[in-house]
Every structure is written in structure tokens, then in C-alpha cells.
Amino acid sequence: MPRVRELAPEDVKDPETRQIYRRFARDYGPFLNQVKVFAHRPPALKHIMGLLLDLADEAILPKRYLEIALVTVSKLNECGYCIAHHAPRLTDQGFAAEATDAILDEVVPGFDDVDHLVRDFARDVTDNFQYMRDESFDKLRAHFSEEQIVELTLRSALCGFFNRFNDVMQLSIEDTAMVEFTAKGGRVEQLNAAE
């Protein structure tokens, strides 16, 4: 149970924000417990969940790289909620479930050089942001546009925010997310270790 009440769409007074709540709950994935808590602050729900929906609609960053970054950051921050939600999406990108377990290892099974580059960048955004050098961006520019680099940076940093928010608010993993996680090779021990 989260540390605050979970709110339904009907509890959100602003029609535009209520619509974003409903669309996020319907289209974005099994993140219902998260949006139920964000609903306490309609401006945050409107702009943060709205931002995620807009970015998903545009899809300028290939999902493969987005999920590598999100799983990396979530593993670094040991956020069981986000690992349970994003590990299946990493599997959907053609990686074996073992890639989630090994994502922080020097060599990740099934990763190519660009995958490792994205993983290393997400790690630096999370743990070494104050020491990042131009060389990191030069390597990224060989494979990504500036628009994609900005989104990769934004999504990596935003994932760290969500990791902290989810853990502080003690969000429970939705049953549907748990079913998908285990069906795609995830092990509950991975999440227990993260909590």
C-alpha cells in the first residue's frame, strides 16, 4: 500500500487532467498505481504523465535504447517497481531475460556496441553526471541525432526521479505487471533484491 490514498480518475476535478489520467492508465502500460498517487497533484500528473504520453507518441528514440536506459537506471537505483515494469519491455526488444540480470556487467549477453554505449551513458547520467565529458557525446553522435541524445538524457534522468518517487511512496507492483514480468522470465528475487 502506498503512503497516501490512491485516487481514481473521478477524483481529479480538471477535465483535461482527468483525460490524461485515463489515457495514461489505458495506453502507457500497467502503471496504474503510479498515476493513482500522482493524481494528488494534478499539475504533476498533467505535465509529467502528459510528457510521457507525448514522447511515446513521437517515438523518436528507438524503444530498444529507451528500455536499455530505463532498466539500467532502475537497476542502479534498485527500484523493484520500475524493474518489474521495464524488464518485460526489454525482453520485447529481443533480449533474453538474462540481459536484465546482467545489465550492469561489463558485457551484457545479446548487447551490441551501441547497446553497451547507451547502457554506459545511462549509468553516467545516474552516477557520474558531474564528471561527464564531451567524449561521451561524441560517441553518441555517431549513432544518434541531437534530438535523440536530449531525449536519452531526459529519460535517463527522469527514470531516476521515478525510482525515488516510487520507492518513497511505496508503490505496489500491479498484478498485471507482475504476471507479465514473470511470464517473460523475470524472477521475483530480482525485485526483492532491489527493494
Buried (B, 14 or more C-beta within 10 A) or exposed (E): EBEEEBBEBEBBEEEEBBBBBEBBBEEBBBBBBBBBBBBBEBEBBBEBBBEBBEBBEEEEBBEBBBBBBBBBBBBBBBBBBBBBBBBBBBBEBEBBBEBBBBBEEEEBEEBEEBBBBBBBBBBBBBEEEEEEEEEBBEBBEEEBEEEBBEBBBBBBBBBBEBBEBBBEBEBEBBEEBBEBBBEBBBBEEBBEEBE
